Amino acid sequence: MMLNYHPTIEMLTDYAAGSLPLTFSLAVSTHLEQCPECQQQVRKLELLGAHIFTNMALNKQSTESLKQTFFDKLNAIDSQRPQADNLLARETLTQHSNNPPEALLDEYQVPSSLGQFIKRNYDELDWVRLSPAVKIATLCEENGVQVALTRIKAGAHIPTHTHAGEEITLVLEGVFSDEKGVYCRGDFVTRNAKHKHKPRVTKDAECICLTVLDAPIEFTGWLTRFLNPIMRRHHPSTQ
């Protein structure tokens, strides 16, 4: 299945160059396991980087000329990236909403990139319940950035919230939607302080996502905002 949401070309460039922070690299690596399109983009970027450095070493081009060549080719690569198919996404949402519940937690296949944190299955993790429908399990923390799994029951939602920083959500199992789209297994979704959303899971199966947060989310509802101190207490950037 072709994925609809991917890391930005800038993030893939940093990943290919080895300059992306490890926490964000973990999310990109997990996405790459399921996305042939981005695998191809990374290979192109690695070849492009090798070409640029070779020419730089041989002094065949000036620094400014090399920069221009790099950005021209980067733009060409970006223009070839597949665009999100919203019609297909809506059809997927309808299909999942009409299907009966399926899949148990121990039946899921854990991505190999997460093998250092999850030896057998997701059930072995130390899940912390945030609400009757939502649990989280922290995998690692580095320089104030948290990598965690979020598990949401079928048909449930996370209350409306915004973000104090950047949030990356990678769907591992299930399907969820918000005001901007429908996200299936492998989709890579980026949100920041400009975005406010209310993720909702389809009724046929629970949803498990890998999340990377450099700041805690902030609930905006008059009742749910009482959860904000809890979110801040569990995030490394506020400790």
Residue frames as a rotation matrix with the C-alpha (Angstrom) as fourth column:
MET 1
0.577 0.816 0.000 0.00
0.816 -0.577 0.000 0.00
0.000 0.000 -1.000 0.00
MET 2
-0.251 -0.646 0.721 1.34
0.583 -0.696 -0.421 3.43
0.773 0.314 0.551 -0.93
LEU 3
-0.170 0.122 -0.978 1.72
0.930 -0.307 -0.200 5.71
-0.325 -0.944 -0.061 2.08
ASN 4
0.505 0.520 0.689 0.32
0.729 -0.684 -0.018 9.23
0.462 0.511 -0.725 1.96
TYR 5
0.932 -0.152 0.330 2.38
-0.290 -0.858 0.425 11.07
0.219 -0.491 -0.843 4.58
HIS 6
0.520 -0.840 -0.155 6.17
0.710 0.526 -0.469 11.19
0.476 0.134 0.869 4.73
PRO 7
0.177 -0.579 -0.796 9.08
0.678 -0.515 0.525 13.01
-0.713 -0.633 0.301 6.40
THR 8
0.869 0.063 -0.490 10.00
-0.225 -0.832 -0.507 16.31
-0.440 0.551 -0.709 4.74
ILE 9
0.773 -0.631 0.072 12.82
0.328 0.299 -0.896 16.32
0.543 0.716 0.438 2.21
GLU 10
0.230 -0.686 0.690 14.83
-0.668 -0.627 -0.401 18.41
0.708 -0.369 -0.602 4.70
MET 11
0.457 -0.010 0.889 14.43
-0.803 0.427 0.417 15.74
-0.384 -0.904 0.187 7.38
LEU 12
0.948 -0.122 0.295 15.38
0.224 0.912 -0.344 12.97
-0.227 0.392 0.891 4.95
THR 13
0.581 -0.776 0.246 18.43
-0.057 -0.340 -0.939 15.01
0.812 0.531 -0.242 3.93
ASP 14
0.140 -0.502 0.853 19.57
-0.954 -0.300 -0.021 15.33
0.266 -0.811 -0.521 7.54
TYR 15
0.710 0.173 0.682 18.90
-0.425 0.878 0.219 11.62
-0.561 -0.446 0.697 8.05
ALA 16
0.925 -0.363 0.117 20.95
0.313 0.549 -0.775 10.67
0.217 0.753 0.621 4.98
ALA 17
0.313 -0.835 0.454 23.76
-0.276 -0.537 -0.797 12.96
0.909 0.124 -0.399 6.15
GLY 18
-0.025 -0.284 -0.959 23.73
0.739 0.641 -0.209 11.47
0.674 -0.713 0.193 9.64
SER 19
-0.875 -0.347 0.339 22.98
0.101 -0.814 -0.573 14.84
0.474 -0.467 0.746 11.24
LEU 20
0.090 0.969 0.228 19.41
-0.378 -0.179 0.908 14.16
0.922 -0.168 0.350 12.39
PRO 21
-0.350 -0.197 0.916 19.08
-0.936 0.023 -0.352 13.72
0.048 -0.980 -0.193 16.19
LEU 22
-0.975 -0.159 -0.156 18.76
-0.159 0.987 -0.016 10.08
0.156 0.009 -0.988 17.25
THR 23
-0.555 0.825 0.104 15.22
0.079 0.177 -0.981 10.50
-0.828 -0.536 -0.163 18.57
PHE 24
0.281 0.646 -0.710 13.94
-0.683 -0.385 -0.620 11.79
-0.674 0.659 0.333 15.24
SER 25
-0.473 -0.533 -0.701 16.12
-0.867 0.423 0.263 9.31
0.157 0.732 -0.663 13.33
LEU 26
-0.886 0.192 0.422 14.33
-0.022 0.892 -0.451 6.49
-0.463 -0.409 -0.786 15.13
ALA 27
0.112 0.989 -0.098 10.99
-0.096 -0.088 -0.992 7.66
-0.989 0.120 0.085 13.73
VAL 28
0.241 -0.085 -0.967 12.42
-0.938 -0.274 -0.210 8.06
-0.247 0.958 -0.146 10.23
SER 29
-0.791 -0.598 -0.128 14.05
-0.611 0.774 0.164 4.60
0.001 0.208 -0.978 10.35
THR 30
-0.594 0.648 0.477 10.75
0.147 0.670 -0.727 3.04
-0.791 -0.362 -0.493 11.38
HIS 31
0.412 0.727 -0.549 8.94
-0.423 -0.381 -0.822 4.82
-0.807 0.571 0.151 8.54
LEU 32
-0.151 -0.568 -0.809 11.58
-0.983 0.003 0.181 3.68
-0.100 0.823 -0.559 6.03
GLU 33
-0.828 -0.139 0.544 10.91
-0.199 0.979 -0.053 0.04
-0.525 -0.152 -0.838 6.90
GLN 34
-0.140 0.902 0.409 7.44
0.561 0.412 -0.718 0.46
-0.816 0.129 -0.563 5.42
CYS 35
0.710 0.440 -0.550 8.01
-0.069 -0.733 -0.676 3.07
-0.701 0.518 -0.490 2.69
PRO 36
0.206 -0.633 0.746 9.83
0.883 0.448 0.136 2.11
-0.421 0.631 0.652 -0.54
GLU 37
0.703 0.106 0.703 9.37
0.513 -0.761 -0.397 5.67
0.493 0.640 -0.589 -1.85
CYS 38
0.882 -0.378 0.283 11.34
-0.471 -0.731 0.493 7.22
0.020 -0.568 -0.823 1.02
GLN 39
0.489 -0.740 0.461 13.93
0.302 0.640 0.707 4.44
-0.819 -0.207 0.536 0.85
GLN 40
0.330 -0.313 0.891 14.54
0.941 0.031 -0.338 5.50
0.078 0.949 0.305 -2.74
GLN 41
0.853 0.016 0.522 14.70
0.049 -0.998 -0.049 9.18
0.520 0.067 -0.852 -1.75
VAL 42
0.787 -0.590 0.182 17.32
-0.312 -0.126 0.942 8.46
-0.532 -0.798 -0.283 0.91
ARG 43
0.298 -0.691 0.659 19.43
0.724 0.613 0.315 6.49
-0.622 0.384 0.683 -1.57
LYS 44
0.507 -0.054 0.860 19.27
0.710 -0.540 -0.452 9.43
0.489 0.840 -0.236 -4.00
LEU 45
0.926 -0.122 0.358 20.25
-0.274 -0.868 0.413 11.86
0.260 -0.480 -0.838 -1.24
GLU 46
0.612 -0.746 0.263 23.19
0.060 0.376 0.925 9.69
-0.788 -0.550 0.275 -0.19
LEU 47
0.197 -0.517 0.833 24.43
0.956 0.288 -0.047 9.52
-0.215 0.806 0.552 -3.78
LEU 48
0.687 0.116 0.717 23.94
0.379 -0.899 -0.218 13.26
0.620 0.422 -0.662 -4.17
GLY 49
0.925 -0.354 0.137 25.88
-0.306 -0.479 0.823 13.95
-0.226 -0.803 -0.552 -0.98
ALA 50
0.358 -0.824 0.440 28.73
0.493 0.567 0.660 11.70
-0.793 -0.019 0.609 -2.13
HIS 51
0.313 -0.182 0.932 28.81
0.918 -0.192 -0.346 13.51
0.242 0.964 0.107 -5.50
ILE 52
0.889 0.071 0.453 28.91
0.007 -0.990 0.141 16.93
0.458 -0.123 -0.880 -3.85
PHE 53
0.772 -0.619 0.149 31.74
-0.254 -0.085 0.963 16.00
-0.583 -0.781 -0.223 -1.48
THR 54
0.291 -0.670 0.683 33.74
0.796 0.566 0.216 14.38
-0.531 0.481 0.698 -4.28
ASN 55
0.439 -0.070 0.896 33.55
0.693 -0.609 -0.387 17.54
0.572 0.790 -0.218 -6.37
MET 56
0.959 -0.090 0.268 34.38
-0.232 -0.791 0.566 19.64
0.161 -0.605 -0.780 -3.34
ALA 57
0.592 -0.773 0.228 37.48
0.158 0.389 0.908 17.54
-0.790 -0.502 0.352 -2.67
LEU 58
0.035 -0.565 0.824 38.60
0.955 0.263 0.140 17.84
-0.296 0.782 0.549 -6.28
ASN 59
-0.313 -0.109 -0.944 37.91
0.177 -0.983 0.055 21.61
-0.933 -0.150 0.326 -6.32
LYS 60
-0.676 0.104 0.729 35.99
0.736 0.146 0.661 21.28
-0.038 0.984 -0.175 -9.54
GLN 61
0.142 0.782 0.606 33.34
0.572 -0.565 0.595 23.76
0.808 0.262 -0.528 -8.42
SER 62
-0.680 -0.293 0.672 33.21
-0.277 -0.747 -0.605 26.77
0.679 -0.597 0.427 -6.12
THR 63
-0.928 0.331 -0.169 31.39
0.290 0.359 -0.887 26.50
-0.233 -0.873 -0.429 -2.80
GLU 64
-0.405 0.816 -0.412 28.51
-0.539 -0.577 -0.614 28.68
-0.739 -0.027 0.674 -4.02
SER 65
-0.301 0.250 -0.920 28.22
-0.895 0.258 0.363 26.64
0.328 0.933 0.146 -7.21
LEU 66
-0.860 -0.053 -0.508 28.14
0.071 0.973 -0.220 23.41
0.506 -0.225 -0.832 -5.20
LYS 67
-0.781 0.613 -0.120 25.43
0.046 -0.136 -0.990 24.83
-0.623 -0.778 0.078 -2.94
GLN 68
-0.222 0.720 -0.657 23.32
-0.872 -0.448 -0.196 25.80
-0.436 0.530 0.727 -5.93
THR 69
-0.495 -0.025 -0.868 23.80
-0.595 0.738 0.318 22.40
0.633 0.674 -0.381 -7.54
PHE 70
-0.969 0.097 -0.226 22.81
0.227 0.701 -0.676 20.70
0.092 -0.707 -0.701 -4.30
PHE 71
-0.554 0.804 -0.215 19.63
-0.151 -0.351 -0.924 22.74
-0.818 -0.480 0.316 -3.83
ASP 72
-0.254 0.446 -0.858 18.63
-0.967 -0.151 0.207 22.37
-0.037 0.882 0.469 -7.48
LYS 73
-0.610 -0.029 -0.792 18.91
-0.267 0.948 0.171 18.60
0.746 0.316 -0.586 -7.26
LEU 74
-0.945 0.298 -0.135 17.22
0.223 0.286 -0.932 18.59
-0.239 -0.911 -0.336 -3.86
ASN 75
-0.363 0.844 -0.395 14.25
-0.649 -0.534 -0.543 20.44
-0.669 0.059 0.741 -5.33
ALA 76
-0.300 0.206 -0.931 14.14
-0.845 0.395 0.360 17.97
0.442 0.895 0.056 -8.20
ILE 77
-0.876 -0.040 -0.481 14.03
0.146 0.929 -0.341 15.05
0.461 -0.369 -0.807 -5.76
ASP 78
-0.798 0.586 -0.138 11.31
0.010 -0.216 -0.976 16.75
-0.602 -0.781 0.167 -3.71
SER 79
-0.315 0.702 -0.639 9.15
-0.903 -0.429 -0.026 17.33
-0.293 0.569 0.768 -6.79
GLN 80
-0.475 0.075 -0.877 9.14
-0.501 0.796 0.339 13.58
0.723 0.601 -0.340 -7.46
ARG 81
-0.984 0.086 0.153 7.70
-0.095 0.473 -0.876 12.71
-0.148 -0.877 -0.458 -4.04
PRO 82
-0.511 0.860 -0.016 4.17
0.608 0.374 0.700 11.22
0.608 0.348 -0.714 -4.06
GLN 83
-0.720 0.355 0.596 1.42
-0.529 -0.837 -0.141 13.54
0.449 -0.417 0.790 -2.82
ALA 84
-0.829 0.458 0.323 -1.23
-0.084 0.468 -0.880 12.58
-0.554 -0.756 -0.349 -0.28
ASP 85
-0.756 0.645 -0.112 -4.29
0.028 0.203 0.979 10.99
0.654 0.736 -0.172 -1.88
ASN 86
-0.806 0.443 0.392 -7.13
-0.560 -0.360 -0.746 12.38
-0.190 -0.821 0.538 0.24
LEU 87
0.146 0.895 -0.421 -9.83
-0.942 0.256 0.216 10.50
0.301 0.366 0.881 -1.68
LEU 88
-0.019 -0.248 -0.969 -8.08
-0.063 0.967 -0.247 7.18
0.998 0.056 -0.034 -1.07
ALA 89
-0.931 -0.363 0.032 -7.63
-0.030 -0.011 -0.999 8.13
0.363 -0.932 -0.001 2.58
ARG 90
-0.421 0.852 0.311 -11.35
-0.895 -0.336 -0.292 8.82
-0.144 -0.402 0.904 3.00
GLU 91
0.353 0.515 -0.781 -12.19
-0.649 0.736 0.192 5.48
0.674 0.439 0.594 1.38
THR 92
-0.451 -0.613 -0.649 -9.77
0.119 0.679 -0.724 3.79
0.884 -0.404 -0.233 3.79
LEU 93
-0.901 0.155 0.406 -11.44
-0.434 -0.368 -0.822 5.51
0.023 -0.917 0.399 6.75
THR 94
0.062 0.994 -0.086 -14.89
-0.995 0.069 0.074 4.33
0.079 0.081 0.994 5.62
GLN 95
0.194 -0.053 -0.980 -13.64
-0.320 0.941 -0.114 0.79
0.927 0.336 0.165 5.08
HIS 96
-0.750 -0.561 -0.350 -12.08
0.151 0.369 -0.917 0.56
0.643 -0.741 -0.192 8.55
SER 97
-0.727 0.526 0.442 -15.10
-0.684 -0.495 -0.536 2.15
-0.063 -0.692 0.720 10.22
ASN 98
0.271 0.912 -0.308 -17.39
-0.937 0.323 0.131 -0.50
0.219 0.253 0.942 8.73
ASN 99
-0.099 -0.393 -0.914 -15.21
-0.217 0.905 -0.366 -3.48
0.971 0.162 -0.175 9.58
PRO 100
0.897 0.397 -0.195 -15.60
0.067 0.315 0.947 -5.51
0.437 -0.862 0.256 12.81
PRO 101
0.573 -0.718 0.395 -12.91
-0.786 -0.345 0.512 -5.30
-0.232 -0.604 -0.762 15.54
GLU 102
0.896 -0.355 -0.268 -9.81
0.188 0.848 -0.495 -7.32
0.403 0.393 0.826 14.75
ALA 103
0.106 -0.994 0.027 -6.18
0.132 -0.013 -0.991 -7.95
0.986 0.109 0.130 15.78
LEU 104
0.921 0.064 -0.384 -4.92
0.381 0.045 0.923 -8.51
0.076 -0.997 0.017 19.30
LEU 105
0.784 -0.620 -0.020 -1.95
-0.591 -0.757 0.278 -6.69
-0.187 -0.206 -0.960 20.76
ASP 106
0.070 -0.825 0.560 0.34
-0.360 0.503 0.786 -9.75
-0.930 -0.257 -0.262 20.69
GLU 107
0.492 0.151 0.858 -0.42
0.653 0.588 -0.478 -10.39
-0.577 0.794 0.191 17.00
TYR 108
0.967 -0.104 -0.234 1.28
-0.212 -0.839 -0.502 -7.20
-0.144 0.535 -0.833 15.84
GLN 109
0.493 -0.857 0.150 4.69
0.835 0.417 -0.359 -7.23
0.245 0.303 0.921 14.20
VAL 110
0.696 -0.312 -0.646 7.14
0.225 -0.760 0.610 -4.92
-0.681 -0.570 -0.459 15.95
PRO 111
0.908 -0.418 -0.042 9.35
-0.207 -0.359 -0.910 -2.92
0.365 0.835 -0.413 13.51
SER 112
0.491 -0.790 -0.368 12.98
0.776 0.588 -0.228 -4.05
0.396 -0.174 0.902 13.66
SER 113
-0.207 -0.572 0.794 14.07
0.143 -0.820 -0.554 -0.45
0.968 -0.001 0.251 14.35
LEU 114
0.262 0.392 0.882 12.28
-0.796 -0.428 0.427 -0.70
0.545 -0.814 0.200 17.72
GLY 115
0.562 -0.027 -0.826 13.78
0.138 0.989 0.061 -4.07
0.815 -0.148 0.560 18.61
GLN 116
-0.544 -0.837 -0.050 16.23
0.234 -0.094 -0.968 -2.51
0.806 -0.538 0.247 21.07
PHE 117
-0.713 0.357 0.603 13.25
-0.680 -0.560 -0.473 -1.37
0.169 -0.748 0.642 23.18
ILE 118
0.331 0.901 0.279 10.70
-0.891 0.397 -0.223 -4.13
-0.312 -0.175 0.934 22.50
LYS 119
-0.638 -0.722 0.269 11.98
-0.627 0.689 0.363 -7.69
-0.447 0.063 -0.892 22.59
ARG 120
-0.814 0.369 0.448 8.81
0.443 0.894 0.068 -9.66
-0.376 0.254 -0.891 21.82
ASN 121
-0.195 0.817 0.542 5.62
0.812 -0.175 0.556 -7.60
0.549 0.549 -0.630 21.62
TYR 122
-0.349 0.101 0.932 4.02
-0.146 -0.988 0.052 -4.35
0.926 -0.118 0.359 22.70
ASP 123
0.655 0.742 -0.142 2.32
-0.006 0.193 0.981 -6.01
0.756 -0.642 0.131 25.66
GLU 124
0.259 -0.639 -0.724 5.61
0.900 0.432 -0.060 -6.27
0.351 -0.636 0.687 27.56
LEU 125
-0.465 -0.476 0.746 5.96
0.290 -0.878 -0.380 -2.50
0.836 0.040 0.547 27.84
ASP 126
-0.634 0.200 -0.747 5.26
0.731 -0.162 -0.663 -0.50
-0.254 -0.966 -0.043 30.99
TRP 127
-0.350 0.602 0.717 2.05
0.536 -0.499 0.681 1.20
0.768 0.623 -0.149 29.86
VAL 128
-0.877 0.126 -0.463 0.83
0.326 -0.552 -0.768 4.25
-0.353 -0.824 0.443 31.80
ARG 129
-0.147 0.919 0.366 -2.90
0.977 0.077 0.198 4.95
0.154 0.387 -0.909 31.57
LEU 130
-0.987 -0.139 0.086 -3.78
0.136 -0.990 -0.047 8.58
0.091 -0.035 0.995 30.80
SER 131
-0.322 0.946 0.038 -7.49
-0.936 -0.312 -0.165 7.91
-0.144 -0.089 0.986 30.45
PRO 132
0.204 0.457 0.866 -9.78
-0.334 0.864 -0.377 4.86
-0.920 -0.213 0.329 30.10
ALA 133
0.936 0.268 0.230 -9.01
0.123 0.363 -0.923 4.85
-0.331 0.892 0.307 26.36
VAL 134
0.709 -0.702 0.069 -5.40
-0.281 -0.372 -0.885 6.06
0.647 0.608 -0.461 26.12
LYS 135
0.824 -0.566 -0.041 -2.11
0.300 0.372 0.879 4.60
-0.481 -0.736 0.476 27.35
ILE 136
0.712 -0.686 -0.150 1.51
-0.559 -0.424 -0.712 5.64
0.425 0.591 -0.685 26.77
ALA 137
0.817 -0.577 0.017 4.81
0.456 0.663 0.594 3.80
-0.354 -0.477 0.804 27.15
THR 138
0.706 -0.624 -0.336 8.06
-0.658 -0.753 0.016 5.76
-0.263 0.210 -0.942 27.07
LEU 139
0.899 -0.437 -0.013 10.82
0.374 0.784 -0.495 4.12
0.227 0.440 0.869 25.02
CYS 140
-0.107 -0.973 -0.203 13.66
0.994 -0.098 -0.057 6.62
0.036 -0.207 0.978 25.42
GLU 141
0.935 0.289 -0.208 14.53
0.307 -0.950 0.063 10.24
-0.179 -0.122 -0.976 26.13
GLU 142
-0.069 -0.986 0.151 17.39
0.986 -0.045 0.158 12.36
-0.149 0.160 0.976 24.85
ASN 143
-0.906 -0.418 0.071 18.14
0.423 -0.900 0.099 16.08
0.022 0.120 0.993 25.22
GLY 144
-0.686 0.681 -0.258 14.61
-0.320 -0.600 -0.733 16.87
-0.654 -0.420 0.630 26.33
VAL 145
-0.290 0.577 -0.764 12.99
-0.907 0.089 0.411 14.87
0.305 0.812 0.497 23.51
GLN 146
-0.312 0.300 0.901 10.68
-0.551 0.716 -0.429 11.97
-0.774 -0.631 -0.059 24.36
VAL 147
-0.571 0.190 -0.799 10.06
-0.650 0.490 0.581 8.89
0.502 0.851 -0.156 22.21
ALA 148
-0.631 0.452 0.631 7.01
-0.445 0.455 -0.771 6.92
-0.635 -0.768 -0.086 23.28
LEU 149
-0.853 0.522 -0.013 4.25
0.319 0.541 0.778 4.64
0.413 0.660 -0.628 22.09
THR 150
-0.637 0.757 0.142 0.65
-0.698 -0.489 -0.523 5.79
-0.326 -0.432 0.841 22.34
ARG 151
-0.919 0.387 -0.068 -2.10
0.338 0.867 0.367 3.16
0.202 0.315 -0.928 22.40
ILE 152
-0.664 0.747 -0.034 -5.71
-0.703 -0.640 -0.309 4.26
-0.253 -0.182 0.950 21.82
LYS 153
-0.514 0.549 0.659 -8.78
0.200 0.824 -0.530 2.03
-0.834 -0.140 -0.533 21.97
ALA 154
-0.767 0.312 0.560 -10.91
0.616 0.118 0.779 1.44
0.177 0.943 -0.282 18.88
GLY 155
0.146 0.913 0.381 -13.42
0.765 -0.348 0.542 4.24
0.628 0.212 -0.749 18.34
ALA 156
0.497 -0.006 -0.868 -11.80
0.755 -0.490 0.436 6.48
-0.428 -0.872 -0.239 20.96
HIS 157
0.567 -0.330 0.755 -10.11
0.400 -0.690 -0.603 9.84
0.720 0.644 -0.260 20.54
ILE 158
-0.406 -0.680 -0.610 -7.47
0.914 -0.314 -0.258 12.04
-0.016 -0.662 0.749 22.13
PRO 159
0.511 0.696 -0.505 -9.03
0.690 -0.682 -0.243 15.33
-0.514 -0.224 -0.828 23.27
THR 160
0.787 -0.150 0.599 -8.35
0.380 -0.646 -0.661 18.49
0.486 0.748 -0.452 21.27
HIS 161
0.559 -0.679 -0.476 -4.82
0.465 -0.218 0.858 19.73
-0.687 -0.701 0.194 21.90
THR 162
0.902 -0.432 -0.030 -2.08
-0.291 -0.553 -0.781 21.89
0.321 0.712 -0.624 20.49
HIS 163
0.596 -0.766 -0.243 1.69
0.770 0.630 -0.098 21.59
0.228 -0.129 0.965 20.74
ALA 164
0.821 -0.398 -0.408 4.36
-0.066 -0.777 0.626 23.63
-0.567 -0.487 -0.664 22.51
GLY 165
-0.266 -0.936 -0.229 6.94
-0.556 -0.045 0.830 22.18
-0.788 0.348 -0.508 20.14
GLU 166
-0.284 0.093 -0.954 7.17
-0.908 0.293 0.299 19.61
0.308 0.951 0.001 17.35
GLU 167
0.029 0.367 0.930 5.25
-0.534 0.792 -0.296 16.33
-0.845 -0.488 0.219 17.41
ILE 168
-0.522 -0.159 -0.838 5.94
-0.803 0.424 0.419 13.43
0.289 0.892 -0.349 15.07
THR 169
0.097 0.611 0.786 3.41
-0.634 0.646 -0.424 10.61
-0.767 -0.457 0.451 14.96
LEU 170
-0.629 -0.301 -0.717 4.13
-0.742 0.508 0.438 7.41
0.232 0.807 -0.542 13.06
VAL 171
0.422 0.874 0.241 1.25
-0.902 0.431 0.018 4.95
-0.088 -0.226 0.970 12.78
LEU 172
-0.721 -0.672 0.169 2.38
-0.670 0.738 0.076 1.42
-0.176 -0.059 -0.983 13.70
GLU 173
-0.842 0.536 0.059 -1.02
0.539 0.830 0.144 -0.28
0.029 0.153 -0.988 13.82
GLY 174
-0.044 0.949 -0.311 -4.58
0.809 -0.149 -0.569 0.80
-0.587 -0.277 -0.761 13.10
VAL 175
-0.383 0.060 0.922 -5.97
0.705 -0.625 0.334 3.99
0.596 0.778 0.197 11.57
PHE 176
-0.104 0.439 -0.892 -6.74
0.763 -0.540 -0.355 7.42
-0.638 -0.718 -0.278 12.98
SER 177
-0.040 0.156 0.987 -7.96
0.821 -0.557 0.122 10.69
0.569 0.815 -0.106 11.53
ASP 178
-0.362 0.063 -0.930 -8.08
0.625 -0.723 -0.293 14.37
-0.691 -0.688 0.223 12.39
GLU 179
0.482 0.656 -0.581 -9.22
0.072 -0.691 -0.720 17.57
-0.873 0.305 -0.380 10.73
LYS 180
0.096 -0.561 -0.822 -6.46
-0.826 -0.505 0.249 17.36
-0.555 0.655 -0.512 8.12
GLY 181
-0.168 -0.197 -0.966 -6.54
-0.852 0.521 0.042 13.76
0.495 0.830 -0.255 6.99
VAL 182
0.900 0.379 0.214 -6.67
-0.432 0.835 0.340 10.02
-0.050 -0.398 0.916 7.56
TYR 183
-0.003 -1.000 0.008 -3.51
-0.983 0.001 -0.186 8.21
0.186 -0.009 -0.983 8.66
CYS 184
0.914 0.312 -0.258 -2.79
-0.312 0.949 0.040 4.51
0.258 0.044 0.965 8.14
ARG 185
0.755 -0.637 0.155 0.00
0.322 0.566 0.759 2.13
-0.572 -0.523 0.633 9.06
GLY 186
-0.004 -0.892 0.452 3.36
0.985 0.074 0.156 3.67
-0.172 0.445 0.879 8.15
ASP 187
0.499 0.237 0.833 2.13
0.509 -0.859 -0.061 7.24
0.701 0.455 -0.549 7.71
PHE 188
-0.397 -0.763 -0.510 4.46
0.917 -0.301 -0.263 9.90
0.047 -0.572 0.819 9.16
VAL 189
0.497 0.739 0.455 2.57
0.637 -0.667 0.387 12.91
0.589 0.097 -0.802 10.55
THR 190
-0.628 -0.746 -0.220 4.21
0.735 -0.476 -0.483 16.14
0.255 -0.465 0.848 11.74
ARG 191
0.578 0.780 0.239 2.47
0.591 -0.602 0.537 18.75
0.563 -0.169 -0.809 13.89
ASN 192
-0.628 -0.772 -0.098 3.72
0.647 -0.448 -0.616 21.88
0.432 -0.450 0.781 15.68
ALA 193
-0.717 0.299 -0.629 2.48
0.425 -0.528 -0.736 24.92
-0.552 -0.795 0.252 17.61
LYS 194
-0.811 0.418 -0.408 0.48
-0.579 -0.669 0.465 26.08
-0.079 0.614 0.785 14.58
HIS 195
-0.503 0.592 -0.630 -1.72
-0.203 0.628 0.752 22.99
0.840 0.505 -0.196 14.67
LYS 196
-0.541 0.467 0.699 -4.65
-0.743 0.125 -0.658 22.08
-0.395 -0.875 0.279 16.87
HIS 197
-0.370 0.408 -0.835 -6.28
-0.608 0.574 0.549 18.69
0.703 0.710 0.036 16.35
LYS 198
0.038 0.503 0.863 -8.42
-0.895 0.402 -0.195 15.92
-0.445 -0.765 0.465 17.83
PRO 199
-0.704 -0.388 -0.595 -7.13
-0.645 0.700 0.307 12.50
0.297 0.600 -0.743 16.68
ARG 200
0.212 0.835 0.508 -9.86
-0.863 0.404 -0.303 9.86
-0.459 -0.374 0.806 16.45
VAL 201
-0.817 -0.526 0.234 -9.32
-0.411 0.818 0.403 6.11
-0.403 0.233 -0.885 15.96
THR 202
-0.368 0.684 -0.629 -11.51
-0.693 0.249 0.676 4.03
0.620 0.685 0.383 13.64
LYS 203
0.264 0.660 0.703 -14.00
-0.963 0.223 0.152 1.65
-0.057 -0.717 0.694 15.21
ASP 204
0.786 0.150 -0.600 -12.58
-0.345 0.911 -0.224 -1.62
0.513 0.383 0.768 13.88
ALA 205
0.426 -0.716 -0.552 -9.26
0.753 0.620 -0.222 -1.75
0.502 -0.321 0.803 15.78
GLU 206
0.737 -0.278 -0.616 -7.14
0.360 -0.610 0.706 0.04
-0.572 -0.742 -0.350 18.32
CYS 207
0.802 -0.505 0.319 -4.33
0.085 -0.433 -0.898 2.31
0.592 0.747 -0.304 17.13
ILE 208
0.598 -0.719 -0.353 -0.70
0.578 0.082 0.812 2.18
-0.555 -0.690 0.465 18.22
CYS 209
0.865 -0.291 0.409 1.58
0.141 -0.641 -0.754 5.06
0.482 0.710 -0.513 17.26
LEU 210
-0.027 -0.921 -0.389 5.22
1.000 -0.030 0.001 5.96
-0.012 -0.389 0.921 17.76
THR 211
0.885 0.348 0.309 5.41
0.352 -0.935 0.046 9.57
0.305 0.069 -0.950 18.93
VAL 212
-0.276 -0.950 -0.148 8.37
0.932 -0.227 -0.283 11.93
0.236 -0.216 0.948 19.19
LEU 213
0.776 0.594 0.209 7.80
0.485 -0.776 0.404 15.06
0.403 -0.212 -0.890 21.27
ASP 214
-0.377 -0.920 0.104 10.29
0.631 -0.337 -0.699 17.82
0.678 -0.198 0.708 22.02
ALA 215
-0.883 0.222 0.414 7.70
-0.445 -0.676 -0.587 19.49
0.149 -0.703 0.695 24.29
PRO 216
-0.755 0.632 0.175 4.52
0.410 0.664 -0.625 18.22
-0.511 -0.400 -0.761 25.98
ILE 217
-0.527 0.690 0.496 1.18
0.509 -0.211 0.835 18.55
0.681 0.692 -0.240 24.20
GLU 218
-0.965 0.249 -0.084 -1.32
-0.095 -0.629 -0.771 21.02
-0.245 -0.736 0.631 25.66
PHE 219
-0.438 0.888 0.142 -5.01
0.895 0.415 0.165 20.16
0.087 0.199 -0.976 25.95
THR 220
-0.928 0.052 0.369 -7.31
0.029 -0.977 0.212 23.09
0.371 0.207 0.905 25.18
GLY 221
-0.031 0.989 -0.147 -10.69
0.324 0.149 0.934 21.96
0.946 -0.018 -0.324 26.56
TRP 222
0.120 0.124 0.985 -11.98
-0.702 -0.691 0.173 23.54
0.702 -0.712 0.004 29.77
LEU 223
0.873 0.220 0.435 -11.96
-0.470 0.617 0.631 20.14
-0.129 -0.756 0.642 31.47
THR 224
0.844 -0.537 -0.009 -9.08
0.503 0.796 -0.337 18.33
0.188 0.280 0.941 29.74
ARG 225
0.354 -0.762 0.542 -6.64
-0.194 -0.627 -0.755 21.17
0.915 0.162 -0.370 30.38
PHE 226
0.672 -0.103 0.733 -6.43
-0.735 0.028 0.677 19.83
-0.090 -0.994 -0.057 33.93
LEU 227
0.896 -0.368 0.248 -4.35
0.379 0.925 0.004 17.03
-0.231 0.090 0.969 32.35
ASN 228
0.737 -0.620 0.270 -1.65
-0.078 -0.474 -0.877 19.48
0.672 0.625 -0.398 31.23
PRO 229
0.346 -0.656 0.670 0.32
-0.938 -0.240 0.249 19.37
-0.002 -0.715 -0.699 34.52
ILE 230
0.588 -0.099 0.803 0.40
-0.141 0.965 0.222 15.57
-0.797 -0.244 0.553 34.21
MET 231
0.899 -0.246 0.362 1.70
0.421 0.264 -0.868 15.78
0.118 0.933 0.341 30.64
ARG 232
0.573 -0.718 0.394 4.39
-0.528 -0.692 -0.493 18.25
0.627 0.075 -0.776 31.70
ARG 233
0.419 -0.398 0.816 5.42
-0.808 0.247 0.536 16.06
-0.414 -0.884 -0.218 34.62
HIS 234
0.616 -0.120 0.779 5.94
0.199 0.980 -0.006 13.07
-0.763 0.158 0.627 32.30
HIS 235
0.897 -0.288 0.336 7.96
0.317 -0.111 -0.942 14.98
0.308 0.951 -0.009 29.68
PRO 236
0.251 -0.897 -0.364 11.76
0.962 0.189 0.198 15.29
-0.109 -0.399 0.910 30.00
SER 237
-0.248 -0.379 0.891 11.89
0.592 -0.787 -0.170 18.88
0.766 0.486 0.420 28.69
THR 238
0.370 0.487 0.791 10.18
-0.320 -0.733 0.601 20.12
0.872 -0.475 -0.115 31.86
GLN 239
0.890 -0.054 -0.452 12.19
0.399 0.572 0.717 18.12
0.220 -0.818 0.531 34.36
